[in-house]
Amino acid sequence: MGLFKSKAASDLDMIMQRIDMNMSNNYKDAAQMNYKELMDAYAEAVSKGGLKPKEAPVYEAKVEEYGIRLKGYTHKDQQPYWH
């Protein structure tokens, strides 16, 4: 990508940074909430044409990658240590 990103791309980058931070701190619920925010922001950016043509497929792949990484990443699926 070029030197200048669209505002939508910058917003998506900020959300992804929050997801990474929450995952590194094991804040599973917050990471899931941020992922939903990322999906919503991406869908809005695509529908309103906020992403540049070269940015859209890159961010689509990133959203899919986070979806794979966050699948099953919840406290609900975590087994207690005494089991």
N, C-alpha and C positions, 0 to 999 in steps of 0.2 A: 504494500500500500504506500501511497504517497506520504509526503511530510505532513499534510493537513488532513485531519479527519473531520467528518461531519459531526455536528453536535450530538446526533443520535448515537454515533459510534463511540464518542467520548462518554456518554451516559452509560452505554452498555459496558464499556471498560470499567467504569466505577463500580457497577453492580457486580461484575466478575471479581473485582478486587475484594469486595465485601464477602463474596462466597468463599474465596480462597482463604481470607482471614478467619472466617467462621469455621471452615473445615480444619485449618491448622490448630485452632483452639478447641476443637471437638464440640463446637456449638452446632449440633446437628439440626435442631429445630430452626435456628436462625438461618443456617445455610439453605434449608429447604424453602424457607420463606423468601430468601433472596433469589433462589432459583425461579420461583413462581414470578417474582418481580421481573427477573431477566426475560422470561418467556413472554410476559405481557408487554414489556418495553420493546422487545424485538418485533413482536406481532404488530404493535402500533407503528414502529419505525418503518416496517415494510409496507403496511397499508397506507401510510401517509407519504411514502416516498422519501423518508428522512435519511436513508442510507444511500451512499453513492453506489453505482452499479457494481464496482469491484468489491465493495465492502459487504454487500448482502450475502454472497455465498460464504465468505469467510466467517461472518458472525453466525450464519445458520449452522455451520460445522461446529463452532464453539458452543452454541446452545445445545446441540445434540451430544457433544462430548460431556458437558456438565450433566446432562440427563443420564448418561451412562454411569458417570462417576457417582452421582447422587442416588441412584436406584438402590433402595434398601438402606439408605444412610439415614436412619432414624433411631431415636432412643427406644421406640416401641419394639424394634426387631432385636435389640440388644439383650442377650441372656444375662441374668444376674450371675455374679461370680460364684455364688454358693451352689449353683446347679451343676 
